[in-house]
Amino acid sequence: MILVKWPQTGLARLVWVAAGYAAAMALLALSPTLRAGVAAAFLVGTASIAFLTTGNSTIQLAAPPQMRGASPGYGPPLSSVLPRSGRWQSG
């Protein structure tokens, strides 16, 4: 919920989220009990999602508008299978 209240991207935000992710991983590694480990694992999962979404949105917003949503590596192989309408070819 914290990330929903402050939707930000950029390198500074990414560094803070990465630091939180590292701290959560350290807490998990040093957990003395199962309960503490489960709580730390929850924090690791939350920090992982925050890191991935912040990183992806930062990269997408930094890309030129004509490149957003494009996947250059998959375009040529799939263009021979999928017609322009977006439906699979039959037959």
N, C-alpha and C positions, 0 to 999 in steps of 0.2 A: 504494500500500500504506500510505502514511502516513495517508491519510484513513480507511482501514478501521480502523486501530489507535486513532484518536482521533475517533470519530463524534460530532461536536458541531454544533450549529446556533446561531443567534443573530447579533445584529448585530456583536458583537466578532469572532466567527469570520469573518463575511462581509467585514469590513473587512480582516482579515489576508489572506484569500484574494484579495481584489481587489488588494491591494498586491502580492502575488506575481504575479498575472496581469499587472499593469502592468509589473513588473520584467522578466518574461519577454518581454513585447512589446518593451520597450526593448532587451533583449539581442538579440532577433531583428532589430530595426531597425539595430542597430549591429554586426551580425556581419561580421567582416572576411573570412571564408572560407566556402566552401560547407559544410564540415563543422561549423563553428560555427553556421551558419544552420540546418542540419538538427537539431542538438542543441537549439538555442533553439526551433525549431518544435515539437519534442517537448514541451518545457517549456510552451510556449503552449497546446498541446492539453490537457495534463494540468491546467494551471491553469484553462483554460476549463471543463473537466468539473467540477472542484472548485467553481468559482464558481457554475455553474448548479445543481448538486445542493445546495450549501449554501443558495443563495437560495431554491430551490423548497421545500426541507424547512423552512426558517425560516418562509416564508409559510404553508405548509400547517399547521404546528404552531401558528402564531399565530391561525389562523382558528377560529371556533367549531366544535364537533364536528358540528353539523348542516349546516355548509357544506363540510366536507371531502369531496372527491371530486365535488362538484357543479360543473357548468359552466353557469351561468345564461344565458350567451349562446347556447348550443346547445340548451337544453331545449325551448323552444316549437317551433322549426322541425322538430326531429327527432321530437317527440312525435306529430306528424301522420303520420309515415312509419312509425315503429316502434310496434308494439303493446306492451302492458305485459309480454308474455312475453320480449321482447328479440329476437324473430325478425322478419325483414323480412316485410311483407305481400305476398302474391302476388296477381296479377291486376290 
